[in-house]
């Protein structure tokens, strides 16, 4: 362990004459409004009562580089915020340069093109400075706004003297050759740094040119490329990362979790991998670990680039009845050829589709007890019925808050619906009966009387309050009568796969017990809504795409179900 010298107290004014460098291994600026406001309030409270009172912020840890230059190991967030305060009050700021923002290999200072009054909102700022549309500048911008609001409320130029002359830091100096290890030691016990950020620091510590395999710049660049690629929503959601990785601020955590999963007791994505890697003190071992990380990420990209593999992996990750973990896929793929891995994925998929090893098991599935299995069947049917060259949009699939099954032919009775849905049912009955009457001269008079009863029911429907008992009785009687003139032929097929379609729960609830033509109209309307995702095969079902003779688009007839069933069979019997 290196010797730490320090405990010396220095004012902010003492630091202005020095130059500070924030190295590659540190994260960017991440303080938010509460931290910025707390620092302002603490300085103000400590220095506003007595001119002899000093305020001391938490320690900063530095390593001497050369001359008046210091490597800032711990304290970047605090000193950067102090710098923003000094700039806001027109004082000479500290000279802090950040290697992560450097262009052409050299470190750079933050460019602060904000101007204090007025402070533009973030979207306006990005339009004015598109190159600064980064996470770091977002936090910097929010801190600048917080300081601006504070300045308007708390006063003038004289207050900043307290920041310069009566705000102290505890100064700790470590030997320059131990900067990385000291950074990890000072931060590994804090909540502020995640395991991923500590891992980045550890990997960057082995950079040293070609003879070490990777330079700091190369590792930092490769890390950022991986993180950026994982922010492609299609890529991210086809993987369907586990709960720990989803909660991690750095998406690269999914790679660390894949290589060495963290337990619930660990609590943070990357903890288990950091525990493993931090035991390596030899640079060659750490380079080997880094190459392992790169290989894992590139393998995920390879899965995504191959359309068939992407669909198999995505399906197995999103299957409700029997989800396959990324970890098991990774282990299976490590010892297999590309073709062998794809065969393994297909085998897992067939285990789901051919439940119990039976190719016809899908025909026995019943809505309710087998709903998760049917959802898996219909997800695979959607994937298999995409146009040539098109990939299933797992990013849109992930946006749906709860999947469900929609009965193509209405399942519920009207009394199960709410008032608005009951009125839709009445209007649907009238429209269907009018169409039937036009083509049935022998029953026209009787159908006309039934239409009149529906119209009378519609006119007597209360604008507010519950439906009176006599109208409920009339609705139930009409519900049984309408089947005499508009037979569905559904019978035992009602809860089978060939009368079901995959749909989001919110869209499903709005369809209720509507007739086919009403559901069709709504689903086609949903399809044009950018806030909704309707699976492509569901749209095609309501367009009667699998019917040999679509006929009347107002009805879901027996021949429509048969055509749909034949198409389902072609996919499920030989998936």
SULNORDA-V526612 format. One record per residue. N is the residue number from 1. RES is the residue in one letter. PSI is psi in whole degrees, -180 to 180 (NA if undefined). NEAR is the number of other C-alpha atoms within 10 Angstrom. D_LAST is the distance of its C-alpha to the last C-alpha in whole Angstrom. Layout:
BEGIN
n=N res=RES psi=PSI near=NEAR d_last=D_LAST
n=N res=RES psi=PSI near=NEAR d_last=D_LAST
END
This chain:
BEGIN
n=1 res=X psi=136 near=7 d_last=60
n=2 res=X psi=157 near=12 d_last=62
n=3 res=X psi=132 near=10 d_last=65
n=4 res=X psi=122 near=15 d_last=65
n=5 res=X psi=137 near=13 d_last=68
n=6 res=X psi=-155 near=15 d_last=68
n=7 res=X psi=-1 near=14 d_last=69
n=8 res=X psi=139 near=12 d_last=71
n=9 res=X psi=130 near=15 d_last=71
n=10 res=X psi=145 near=16 d_last=71
n=11 res=X psi=162 near=19 d_last=72
n=12 res=X psi=-37 near=21 d_last=69
n=13 res=X psi=-34 near=18 d_last=72
n=14 res=X psi=-27 near=13 d_last=73
n=15 res=X psi=-17 near=17 d_last=69
n=16 res=X psi=-29 near=16 d_last=70
n=17 res=X psi=-6 near=12 d_last=71
n=18 res=X psi=163 near=13 d_last=68
n=19 res=X psi=136 near=18 d_last=65
n=20 res=X psi=142 near=25 d_last=62
n=21 res=X psi=125 near=22 d_last=58
n=22 res=X psi=113 near=24 d_last=55
n=23 res=X psi=173 near=20 d_last=53
n=24 res=X psi=-39 near=21 d_last=49
n=25 res=X psi=-8 near=23 d_last=48
n=26 res=X psi=151 near=23 d_last=49
n=27 res=X psi=175 near=18 d_last=47
n=28 res=X psi=-174 near=18 d_last=48
n=29 res=X psi=128 near=18 d_last=50
n=30 res=X psi=6 near=16 d_last=49
n=31 res=X psi=144 near=18 d_last=51
n=32 res=X psi=-180 near=15 d_last=51
n=33 res=X psi=-46 near=15 d_last=53
n=34 res=X psi=-42 near=11 d_last=54
n=35 res=X psi=-41 near=15 d_last=55
n=36 res=X psi=-46 near=22 d_last=57
n=37 res=X psi=-39 near=15 d_last=59
n=38 res=X psi=-43 near=11 d_last=60
n=39 res=X psi=-45 near=16 d_last=61
n=40 res=X psi=-45 near=20 d_last=63
n=41 res=X psi=-38 near=14 d_last=65
n=42 res=X psi=-45 near=13 d_last=65
n=43 res=X psi=-44 near=20 d_last=68
n=44 res=X psi=-46 near=17 d_last=69
n=45 res=X psi=-40 near=12 d_last=70
n=46 res=X psi=-28 near=18 d_last=71
n=47 res=X psi=-4 near=20 d_last=74
n=48 res=X psi=-11 near=12 d_last=75
n=49 res=X psi=-43 near=9 d_last=77
n=50 res=X psi=128 near=9 d_last=79
n=51 res=X psi=-15 near=10 d_last=80
n=52 res=X psi=0 near=8 d_last=80
n=53 res=X psi=135 near=13 d_last=77
n=54 res=X psi=151 near=18 d_last=74
n=55 res=X psi=136 near=18 d_last=70
n=56 res=X psi=118 near=17 d_last=68
n=57 res=X psi=171 near=16 d_last=64
n=58 res=X psi=161 near=12 d_last=62
n=59 res=X psi=153 near=18 d_last=63
n=60 res=X psi=147 near=19 d_last=61
n=61 res=X psi=129 near=25 d_last=61
n=62 res=X psi=159 near=28 d_last=62
n=63 res=X psi=134 near=22 d_last=62
n=64 res=X psi=135 near=17 d_last=65
n=65 res=X psi=-68 near=15 d_last=64
n=66 res=X psi=148 near=10 d_last=67
n=67 res=X psi=-124 near=8 d_last=70
n=68 res=X psi=26 near=10 d_last=69
n=69 res=X psi=135 near=17 d_last=65
n=70 res=X psi=138 near=20 d_last=63
n=71 res=X psi=123 near=22 d_last=60
n=72 res=X psi=108 near=25 d_last=58
n=73 res=X psi=-41 near=27 d_last=56
n=74 res=X psi=134 near=22 d_last=56
n=75 res=X psi=8 near=16 d_last=58
n=76 res=X psi=-45 near=22 d_last=56
n=77 res=X psi=-43 near=16 d_last=55
n=78 res=X psi=-47 near=19 d_last=58
n=79 res=X psi=-35 near=20 d_last=60
n=80 res=X psi=-40 near=19 d_last=58
n=81 res=X psi=-42 near=21 d_last=59
n=82 res=X psi=-41 near=21 d_last=62
n=83 res=X psi=-41 near=19 d_last=62
n=84 res=X psi=-40 near=21 d_last=61
n=85 res=X psi=-46 near=23 d_last=64
n=86 res=X psi=-44 near=18 d_last=66
n=87 res=X psi=-40 near=17 d_last=65
n=88 res=X psi=-31 near=18 d_last=65
n=89 res=X psi=9 near=19 d_last=68
n=90 res=X psi=17 near=11 d_last=69
n=91 res=X psi=161 near=15 d_last=70
n=92 res=X psi=122 near=11 d_last=69
n=93 res=X psi=166 near=20 d_last=66
n=94 res=X psi=152 near=21 d_last=65
n=95 res=X psi=101 near=17 d_last=64
n=96 res=X psi=125 near=23 d_last=60
n=97 res=X psi=149 near=20 d_last=58
n=98 res=X psi=118 near=20 d_last=54
n=99 res=X psi=-31 near=18 d_last=52
n=100 res=X psi=-18 near=21 d_last=49
n=101 res=X psi=3 near=17 d_last=50
n=102 res=X psi=146 near=14 d_last=52
n=103 res=X psi=131 near=9 d_last=52
n=104 res=X psi=22 near=6 d_last=52
n=105 res=X psi=-13 near=10 d_last=53
n=106 res=X psi=148 near=11 d_last=55
n=107 res=X psi=155 near=18 d_last=55
n=108 res=X psi=158 near=16 d_last=56
n=109 res=X psi=160 near=16 d_last=57
n=110 res=X psi=134 near=16 d_last=56
n=111 res=X psi=127 near=9 d_last=57
n=112 res=X psi=75 near=12 d_last=58
n=113 res=X psi=43 near=10 d_last=58
n=114 res=X psi=-50 near=14 d_last=58
n=115 res=X psi=137 near=12 d_last=62
n=116 res=X psi=-35 near=16 d_last=63
n=117 res=X psi=120 near=8 d_last=63
n=118 res=X psi=157 near=9 d_last=61
n=119 res=X psi=119 near=16 d_last=58
n=120 res=X psi=153 near=15 d_last=55
n=121 res=X psi=168 near=11 d_last=52
n=122 res=X psi=-42 near=16 d_last=49
n=123 res=X psi=-39 near=12 d_last=48
n=124 res=X psi=-42 near=11 d_last=51
n=125 res=X psi=-44 near=18 d_last=51
n=126 res=X psi=-38 near=16 d_last=48
n=127 res=X psi=-37 near=11 d_last=49
n=128 res=X psi=-31 near=13 d_last=52
n=129 res=X psi=70 near=12 d_last=51
n=130 res=X psi=-29 near=11 d_last=47
n=131 res=X psi=-15 near=9 d_last=48
n=132 res=X psi=19 near=14 d_last=48
n=133 res=X psi=72 near=15 d_last=45
n=134 res=X psi=164 near=11 d_last=44
n=135 res=X psi=-41 near=12 d_last=44
n=136 res=X psi=-47 near=16 d_last=47
n=137 res=X psi=-27 near=21 d_last=49
n=138 res=X psi=-49 near=19 d_last=48
n=139 res=X psi=-38 near=18 d_last=49
n=140 res=X psi=-43 near=22 d_last=52
n=141 res=X psi=-43 near=21 d_last=53
n=142 res=X psi=-39 near=18 d_last=52
n=143 res=X psi=-40 near=24 d_last=55
n=144 res=X psi=-40 near=24 d_last=57
n=145 res=X psi=-42 near=21 d_last=57
n=146 res=X psi=-43 near=17 d_last=58
n=147 res=X psi=-39 near=22 d_last=61
n=148 res=X psi=-43 near=20 d_last=62
n=149 res=X psi=-40 near=14 d_last=62
n=150 res=X psi=-43 near=16 d_last=64
n=151 res=X psi=-39 near=18 d_last=66
n=152 res=X psi=-32 near=9 d_last=67
n=153 res=X psi=-30 near=9 d_last=68
n=154 res=X psi=11 near=11 d_last=69
n=155 res=X psi=-168 near=10 d_last=72
n=156 res=X psi=-166 near=10 d_last=73
n=157 res=X psi=-31 near=11 d_last=74
n=158 res=X psi=-26 near=9 d_last=76
n=159 res=X psi=-32 near=16 d_last=73
n=160 res=X psi=-18 near=20 d_last=71
n=161 res=X psi=-34 near=15 d_last=74
n=162 res=X psi=-33 near=20 d_last=73
n=163 res=X psi=-43 near=22 d_last=70
n=164 res=X psi=-47 near=18 d_last=72
n=165 res=X psi=-22 near=15 d_last=75
n=166 res=X psi=15 near=21 d_last=74
n=167 res=X psi=121 near=23 d_last=70
n=168 res=X psi=157 near=22 d_last=70
n=169 res=X psi=151 near=22 d_last=67
n=170 res=X psi=122 near=16 d_last=67
n=171 res=X psi=117 near=17 d_last=67
n=172 res=X psi=131 near=18 d_last=65
n=173 res=X psi=133 near=21 d_last=65
n=174 res=X psi=162 near=19 d_last=63
n=175 res=X psi=137 near=15 d_last=63
n=176 res=X psi=-32 near=16 d_last=61
n=177 res=X psi=-7 near=12 d_last=60
n=178 res=X psi=22 near=15 d_last=58
n=179 res=X psi=-46 near=23 d_last=57
n=180 res=X psi=-48 near=21 d_last=53
n=181 res=X psi=-37 near=15 d_last=53
n=182 res=X psi=-37 near=23 d_last=56
n=183 res=X psi=-47 near=20 d_last=53
n=184 res=X psi=-42 near=21 d_last=51
n=185 res=X psi=-42 near=13 d_last=53
n=186 res=X psi=-25 near=13 d_last=55
n=187 res=X psi=-17 near=17 d_last=51
n=188 res=X psi=-22 near=15 d_last=49
n=189 res=X psi=4 near=10 d_last=51
n=190 res=X psi=153 near=9 d_last=50
n=191 res=X psi=-27 near=8 d_last=48
n=192 res=X psi=-31 near=11 d_last=48
n=193 res=X psi=130 near=14 d_last=46
n=194 res=X psi=162 near=21 d_last=43
n=195 res=X psi=-36 near=24 d_last=41
n=196 res=X psi=-40 near=22 d_last=40
n=197 res=X psi=-36 near=22 d_last=43
n=198 res=X psi=-38 near=24 d_last=45
n=199 res=X psi=-40 near=22 d_last=42
n=200 res=X psi=-43 near=19 d_last=43
n=201 res=X psi=-41 near=22 d_last=46
n=202 res=X psi=-45 near=24 d_last=46
n=203 res=X psi=-39 near=25 d_last=44
n=204 res=X psi=-21 near=26 d_last=46
n=205 res=X psi=-17 near=21 d_last=49
n=206 res=X psi=-2 near=23 d_last=48
n=207 res=X psi=140 near=21 d_last=49
n=208 res=X psi=27 near=14 d_last=51
n=209 res=X psi=177 near=12 d_last=51
n=210 res=X psi=-33 near=8 d_last=49
n=211 res=X psi=-19 near=8 d_last=51
n=212 res=X psi=0 near=12 d_last=49
n=213 res=X psi=-35 near=16 d_last=45
n=214 res=X psi=142 near=19 d_last=45
n=215 res=X psi=167 near=18 d_last=48
n=216 res=X psi=-44 near=19 d_last=48
n=217 res=X psi=-40 near=17 d_last=47
n=218 res=X psi=-47 near=14 d_last=44
n=219 res=X psi=-44 near=23 d_last=42
n=220 res=X psi=-43 near=19 d_last=43
n=221 res=X psi=-42 near=13 d_last=42
n=222 res=X psi=-40 near=13 d_last=38
n=223 res=X psi=-50 near=18 d_last=38
n=224 res=X psi=-36 near=13 d_last=39
n=225 res=X psi=-43 near=11 d_last=36
n=226 res=X psi=-44 near=18 d_last=33
n=227 res=X psi=-42 near=15 d_last=35
n=228 res=X psi=-42 near=13 d_last=34
n=229 res=X psi=-36 near=15 d_last=31
n=230 res=X psi=-10 near=21 d_last=30
n=231 res=X psi=1 near=14 d_last=31
n=232 res=X psi=115 near=11 d_last=29
n=233 res=X psi=-34 near=15 d_last=27
n=234 res=X psi=-43 near=19 d_last=24
n=235 res=X psi=-48 near=21 d_last=24
n=236 res=X psi=-45 near=19 d_last=25
n=237 res=X psi=-19 near=21 d_last=23
n=238 res=X psi=-28 near=25 d_last=20
n=239 res=X psi=-27 near=25 d_last=21
n=240 res=X psi=69 near=22 d_last=22
n=241 res=X psi=153 near=20 d_last=25
n=242 res=X psi=173 near=16 d_last=27
n=243 res=X psi=-44 near=12 d_last=30
n=244 res=X psi=-45 near=19 d_last=32
n=245 res=X psi=-33 near=23 d_last=31
n=246 res=X psi=-32 near=15 d_last=31
n=247 res=X psi=-11 near=14 d_last=34
n=248 res=X psi=140 near=17 d_last=36
n=249 res=X psi=-23 near=12 d_last=38
n=250 res=X psi=122 near=19 d_last=36
n=251 res=X psi=-19 near=21 d_last=33
n=252 res=X psi=-14 near=23 d_last=33
n=253 res=X psi=-28 near=28 d_last=33
n=254 res=X psi=-32 near=26 d_last=30
n=255 res=X psi=-46 near=24 d_last=30
n=256 res=X psi=-38 near=25 d_last=33
n=257 res=X psi=-30 near=23 d_last=31
n=258 res=X psi=-41 near=24 d_last=28
n=259 res=X psi=-37 near=19 d_last=31
n=260 res=X psi=96 near=18 d_last=33
n=261 res=X psi=141 near=21 d_last=32
n=262 res=X psi=147 near=21 d_last=35
n=263 res=X psi=168 near=13 d_last=35
n=264 res=X psi=-28 near=10 d_last=36
n=265 res=X psi=-34 near=6 d_last=40
n=266 res=X psi=-45 near=12 d_last=40
n=267 res=X psi=-17 near=12 d_last=39
n=268 res=X psi=136 near=20 d_last=38
n=269 res=X psi=133 near=32 d_last=35
n=270 res=X psi=-10 near=31 d_last=37
n=271 res=X psi=-48 near=22 d_last=39
n=272 res=X psi=-40 near=19 d_last=38
n=273 res=X psi=-37 near=22 d_last=37
n=274 res=X psi=-40 near=20 d_last=41
n=275 res=X psi=-41 near=14 d_last=42
n=276 res=X psi=-51 near=12 d_last=41
n=277 res=X psi=-34 near=16 d_last=42
n=278 res=X psi=-13 near=14 d_last=45
n=279 res=X psi=-14 near=10 d_last=46
n=280 res=X psi=121 near=13 d_last=46
n=281 res=X psi=-10 near=11 d_last=50
n=282 res=X psi=129 near=9 d_last=49
n=283 res=X psi=-37 near=17 d_last=48
n=284 res=X psi=-38 near=13 d_last=46
n=285 res=X psi=-42 near=14 d_last=44
n=286 res=X psi=-38 near=21 d_last=44
n=287 res=X psi=-40 near=20 d_last=43
n=288 res=X psi=-40 near=12 d_last=40
n=289 res=X psi=-41 near=17 d_last=39
n=290 res=X psi=-41 near=22 d_last=38
n=291 res=X psi=-33 near=15 d_last=37
n=292 res=X psi=-43 near=15 d_last=34
n=293 res=X psi=-47 near=19 d_last=34
n=294 res=X psi=-44 near=16 d_last=33
n=295 res=X psi=-42 near=13 d_last=31
n=296 res=X psi=-48 near=18 d_last=29
n=297 res=X psi=-45 near=19 d_last=29
n=298 res=X psi=-32 near=13 d_last=28
n=299 res=X psi=-43 near=15 d_last=25
n=300 res=X psi=-41 near=16 d_last=24
n=301 res=X psi=-37 near=16 d_last=25
n=302 res=X psi=-41 near=14 d_last=23
n=303 res=X psi=-43 near=21 d_last=19
n=304 res=X psi=-35 near=20 d_last=20
n=305 res=X psi=-30 near=12 d_last=21
n=306 res=X psi=118 near=10 d_last=18
n=307 res=X psi=-45 near=15 d_last=16
n=308 res=X psi=-44 near=16 d_last=12
n=309 res=X psi=-41 near=20 d_last=14
n=310 res=X psi=-45 near=23 d_last=15
n=311 res=X psi=-39 near=22 d_last=12
n=312 res=X psi=-47 near=20 d_last=11
n=313 res=X psi=-48 near=25 d_last=14
n=314 res=X psi=-44 near=25 d_last=15
n=315 res=X psi=-46 near=23 d_last=12
n=316 res=X psi=-30 near=27 d_last=13
n=317 res=X psi=-32 near=21 d_last=17
n=318 res=X psi=-5 near=20 d_last=17
n=319 res=X psi=130 near=19 d_last=15
n=320 res=X psi=-40 near=19 d_last=18
n=321 res=X psi=-32 near=16 d_last=17
n=322 res=X psi=73 near=16 d_last=16
n=323 res=X psi=139 near=16 d_last=17
n=324 res=X psi=131 near=19 d_last=17
n=325 res=X psi=151 near=16 d_last=21
n=326 res=X psi=-35 near=22 d_last=22
n=327 res=X psi=-45 near=14 d_last=24
n=328 res=X psi=-34 near=10 d_last=21
n=329 res=X psi=-44 near=17 d_last=19
n=330 res=X psi=-45 near=16 d_last=23
n=331 res=X psi=-40 near=12 d_last=24
n=332 res=X psi=-37 near=16 d_last=21
n=333 res=X psi=-24 near=18 d_last=21
n=334 res=X psi=-35 near=12 d_last=25
n=335 res=X psi=17 near=10 d_last=25
n=336 res=X psi=155 near=13 d_last=22
n=337 res=X psi=172 near=11 d_last=21
n=338 res=X psi=-47 near=14 d_last=19
n=339 res=X psi=-39 near=11 d_last=17
n=340 res=X psi=-39 near=13 d_last=17
n=341 res=X psi=-42 near=18 d_last=17
n=342 res=X psi=-38 near=20 d_last=13
n=343 res=X psi=-38 near=14 d_last=12
n=344 res=X psi=-44 near=17 d_last=14
n=345 res=X psi=-43 near=22 d_last=12
n=346 res=X psi=-38 near=18 d_last=8
n=347 res=X psi=-43 near=13 d_last=10
n=348 res=X psi=-40 near=18 d_last=11
n=349 res=X psi=-44 near=22 d_last=8
n=350 res=X psi=-33 near=18 d_last=7
n=351 res=X psi=-33 near=15 d_last=10
n=352 res=X psi=-49 near=20 d_last=10
n=353 res=X psi=-45 near=26 d_last=8
n=354 res=X psi=72 near=19 d_last=9
n=355 res=X psi=130 near=14 d_last=12
n=356 res=X psi=15 near=10 d_last=15
n=357 res=X psi=12 near=11 d_last=13
n=358 res=X psi=124 near=12 d_last=12
n=359 res=X psi=-22 near=17 d_last=9
n=360 res=X psi=12 near=15 d_last=12
n=361 res=X psi=-27 near=14 d_last=13
n=362 res=X psi=-29 near=22 d_last=12
n=363 res=X psi=-22 near=14 d_last=14
n=364 res=X psi=-8 near=9 d_last=17
n=365 res=X psi=138 near=19 d_last=17
n=366 res=X psi=135 near=16 d_last=20
n=367 res=X psi=133 near=19 d_last=21
n=368 res=X psi=-88 near=11 d_last=24
n=369 res=X psi=-27 near=9 d_last=23
n=370 res=X psi=22 near=14 d_last=19
n=371 res=X psi=-40 near=18 d_last=19
n=372 res=X psi=-41 near=19 d_last=18
n=373 res=X psi=-42 near=22 d_last=15
n=374 res=X psi=-37 near=26 d_last=15
n=375 res=X psi=-41 near=23 d_last=15
n=376 res=X psi=-43 near=23 d_last=12
n=377 res=X psi=-48 near=24 d_last=10
n=378 res=X psi=-28 near=25 d_last=12
n=379 res=X psi=-46 near=21 d_last=12
n=380 res=X psi=-37 near=22 d_last=8
n=381 res=X psi=-40 near=22 d_last=9
n=382 res=X psi=-43 near=19 d_last=12
n=383 res=X psi=-41 near=21 d_last=11
n=384 res=X psi=-14 near=17 d_last=8
n=385 res=X psi=27 near=15 d_last=12
n=386 res=X psi=152 near=13 d_last=14
n=387 res=X psi=154 near=10 d_last=17
n=388 res=X psi=132 near=6 d_last=17
n=389 res=X psi=-12 near=6 d_last=18
n=390 res=X psi=142 near=10 d_last=18
n=391 res=X psi=148 near=15 d_last=17
n=392 res=X psi=132 near=23 d_last=16
n=393 res=X psi=85 near=18 d_last=20
n=394 res=X psi=-24 near=21 d_last=20
n=395 res=X psi=-38 near=17 d_last=23
n=396 res=X psi=-38 near=16 d_last=23
n=397 res=X psi=-39 near=21 d_last=21
n=398 res=X psi=-23 near=18 d_last=23
n=399 res=X psi=-19 near=13 d_last=26
n=400 res=X psi=125 near=17 d_last=25
n=401 res=X psi=76 near=10 d_last=27
n=402 res=X psi=120 near=11 d_last=25
n=403 res=X psi=152 near=18 d_last=22
n=404 res=X psi=-178 near=19 d_last=22
n=405 res=X psi=133 near=21 d_last=21
n=406 res=X psi=127 near=25 d_last=23
n=407 res=X psi=123 near=25 d_last=24
n=408 res=X psi=-48 near=25 d_last=23
n=409 res=X psi=134 near=23 d_last=26
n=410 res=X psi=138 near=20 d_last=29
n=411 res=X psi=-40 near=16 d_last=29
n=412 res=X psi=158 near=12 d_last=32
n=413 res=X psi=159 near=16 d_last=36
n=414 res=X psi=-27 near=22 d_last=38
n=415 res=X psi=-15 near=16 d_last=40
n=416 res=X psi=-11 near=11 d_last=37
n=417 res=X psi=168 near=19 d_last=37
n=418 res=X psi=179 near=11 d_last=40
n=419 res=X psi=-44 near=18 d_last=43
n=420 res=X psi=-41 near=9 d_last=41
n=421 res=X psi=-35 near=18 d_last=38
n=422 res=X psi=-41 near=21 d_last=40
n=423 res=X psi=-37 near=17 d_last=42
n=424 res=X psi=-39 near=19 d_last=39
n=425 res=X psi=-44 near=21 d_last=38
n=426 res=X psi=-48 near=20 d_last=42
n=427 res=X psi=-38 near=18 d_last=41
n=428 res=X psi=-40 near=18 d_last=38
n=429 res=X psi=-46 near=22 d_last=40
n=430 res=X psi=-44 near=21 d_last=43
n=431 res=X psi=-42 near=15 d_last=40
n=432 res=X psi=-41 near=18 d_last=38
n=433 res=X psi=-38 near=20 d_last=41
n=434 res=X psi=-39 near=15 d_last=43
n=435 res=X psi=-41 near=12 d_last=40
n=436 res=X psi=-40 near=16 d_last=40
n=437 res=X psi=-37 near=19 d_last=44
n=438 res=X psi=-27 near=11 d_last=44
n=439 res=X psi=11 near=10 d_last=42
n=440 res=X psi=80 near=12 d_last=44
n=441 res=X psi=-31 near=11 d_last=48
n=442 res=X psi=-22 near=9 d_last=48
n=443 res=X psi=10 near=13 d_last=47
n=444 res=X psi=-42 near=16 d_last=48
n=445 res=X psi=-43 near=12 d_last=51
n=446 res=X psi=-41 near=13 d_last=49
n=447 res=X psi=-38 near=22 d_last=46
n=448 res=X psi=-40 near=15 d_last=49
n=449 res=X psi=-38 near=11 d_last=51
n=450 res=X psi=-39 near=19 d_last=47
n=451 res=X psi=-41 near=22 d_last=47
n=452 res=X psi=-37 near=13 d_last=51
n=453 res=X psi=-39 near=16 d_last=50
n=454 res=X psi=-42 near=20 d_last=47
n=455 res=X psi=-38 near=16 d_last=49
n=456 res=X psi=-39 near=12 d_last=52
n=457 res=X psi=-42 near=18 d_last=49
n=458 res=X psi=-41 near=17 d_last=48
n=459 res=X psi=-26 near=9 d_last=52
n=460 res=X psi=1 near=12 d_last=53
n=461 res=X psi=125 near=18 d_last=50
n=462 res=X psi=143 near=13 d_last=52
n=463 res=X psi=-28 near=8 d_last=52
n=464 res=X psi=163 near=7 d_last=52
n=465 res=X psi=179 near=8 d_last=52
n=466 res=X psi=160 near=10 d_last=50
n=467 res=X psi=125 near=15 d_last=49
n=468 res=X psi=154 near=11 d_last=52
n=469 res=X psi=-39 near=9 d_last=52
n=470 res=X psi=-33 near=8 d_last=53
n=471 res=X psi=-34 near=16 d_last=50
n=472 res=X psi=-44 near=16 d_last=47
n=473 res=X psi=-41 near=13 d_last=48
n=474 res=X psi=-41 near=13 d_last=48
n=475 res=X psi=-43 near=21 d_last=45
n=476 res=X psi=-38 near=13 d_last=43
n=477 res=X psi=-43 near=11 d_last=45
n=478 res=X psi=-34 near=18 d_last=44
n=479 res=X psi=-38 near=17 d_last=40
n=480 res=X psi=-32 near=10 d_last=41
n=481 res=X psi=-33 near=12 d_last=42
n=482 res=X psi=-28 near=17 d_last=40
n=483 res=X psi=-23 near=11 d_last=37
n=484 res=X psi=-27 near=10 d_last=40
n=485 res=X psi=-23 near=16 d_last=40
n=486 res=X psi=72 near=13 d_last=36
n=487 res=X psi=139 near=11 d_last=34
n=488 res=X psi=-30 near=15 d_last=30
n=489 res=X psi=13 near=13 d_last=29
n=490 res=X psi=-51 near=17 d_last=27
n=491 res=X psi=-119 near=7 d_last=28
n=492 res=X psi=-10 near=7 d_last=26
n=493 res=X psi=-5 near=15 d_last=23
n=494 res=X psi=-46 near=19 d_last=24
n=495 res=X psi=20 near=20 d_last=22
n=496 res=X psi=166 near=19 d_last=19
n=497 res=X psi=-36 near=26 d_last=16
n=498 res=X psi=8 near=24 d_last=17
n=499 res=X psi=22 near=24 d_last=20
n=500 res=X psi=152 near=24 d_last=19
n=501 res=X psi=151 near=24 d_last=18
n=502 res=X psi=131 near=25 d_last=18
n=503 res=X psi=150 near=24 d_last=22
n=504 res=X psi=151 near=20 d_last=24
n=505 res=X psi=-41 near=15 d_last=27
n=506 res=X psi=-39 near=14 d_last=30
n=507 res=X psi=-38 near=19 d_last=28
n=508 res=X psi=-46 near=19 d_last=27
n=509 res=X psi=-28 near=13 d_last=31
n=510 res=X psi=-16 near=14 d_last=32
n=511 res=X psi=-32 near=21 d_last=31
n=512 res=X psi=-128 near=23 d_last=32
n=513 res=X psi=29 near=26 d_last=32
n=514 res=X psi=158 near=29 d_last=33
n=515 res=X psi=166 near=22 d_last=32
n=516 res=X psi=-46 near=21 d_last=29
n=517 res=X psi=-30 near=20 d_last=31
n=518 res=X psi=-41 near=17 d_last=32
n=519 res=X psi=-42 near=23 d_last=29
n=520 res=X psi=-47 near=23 d_last=28
n=521 res=X psi=-42 near=13 d_last=31
n=522 res=X psi=-43 near=15 d_last=31
n=523 res=X psi=-39 near=21 d_last=27
n=524 res=X psi=-31 near=15 d_last=28
n=525 res=X psi=-40 near=10 d_last=31
n=526 res=X psi=-38 near=16 d_last=29
n=527 res=X psi=-30 near=15 d_last=27
n=528 res=X psi=0 near=11 d_last=30
n=529 res=X psi=116 near=11 d_last=31
n=530 res=X psi=-16 near=7 d_last=31
n=531 res=X psi=-5 near=10 d_last=31
n=532 res=X psi=157 near=16 d_last=28
n=533 res=X psi=118 near=19 d_last=24
n=534 res=X psi=120 near=20 d_last=23
n=535 res=X psi=141 near=21 d_last=19
n=536 res=X psi=-37 near=17 d_last=18
n=537 res=X psi=-29 near=21 d_last=16
n=538 res=X psi=-42 near=21 d_last=19
n=539 res=X psi=-44 near=19 d_last=21
n=540 res=X psi=-34 near=15 d_last=20
n=541 res=X psi=-46 near=21 d_last=20
n=542 res=X psi=-8 near=21 d_last=23
n=543 res=X psi=1 near=16 d_last=24
n=544 res=X psi=41 near=22 d_last=22
n=545 res=X psi=-23 near=15 d_last=20
n=546 res=X psi=11 near=21 d_last=18
n=547 res=X psi=133 near=21 d_last=21
n=548 res=X psi=-38 near=12 d_last=23
n=549 res=X psi=91 near=11 d_last=26
n=550 res=X psi=-35 near=17 d_last=26
n=551 res=X psi=-133 near=13 d_last=30
n=552 res=X psi=118 near=10 d_last=32
n=553 res=X psi=-4 near=13 d_last=30
n=554 res=X psi=-17 near=19 d_last=32
n=555 res=X psi=147 near=20 d_last=30
n=556 res=X psi=92 near=25 d_last=26
n=557 res=X psi=174 near=19 d_last=27
n=558 res=X psi=-42 near=14 d_last=25
n=559 res=X psi=-27 near=15 d_last=24
n=560 res=X psi=-43 near=21 d_last=22
n=561 res=X psi=-40 near=24 d_last=20
n=562 res=X psi=-41 near=16 d_last=19
n=563 res=X psi=-41 near=19 d_last=18
n=564 res=X psi=-44 near=20 d_last=16
n=565 res=X psi=-41 near=18 d_last=15
n=566 res=X psi=-41 near=13 d_last=14
n=567 res=X psi=-39 near=16 d_last=12
n=568 res=X psi=-43 near=19 d_last=10
n=569 res=X psi=-40 near=18 d_last=9
n=570 res=X psi=-33 near=11 d_last=8
n=571 res=X psi=-45 near=16 d_last=5
n=572 res=X psi=-31 near=21 d_last=5
n=573 res=X psi=-31 near=15 d_last=6
n=574 res=X psi=71 near=10 d_last=4
n=575 res=X psi=NA near=16 d_last=0
END
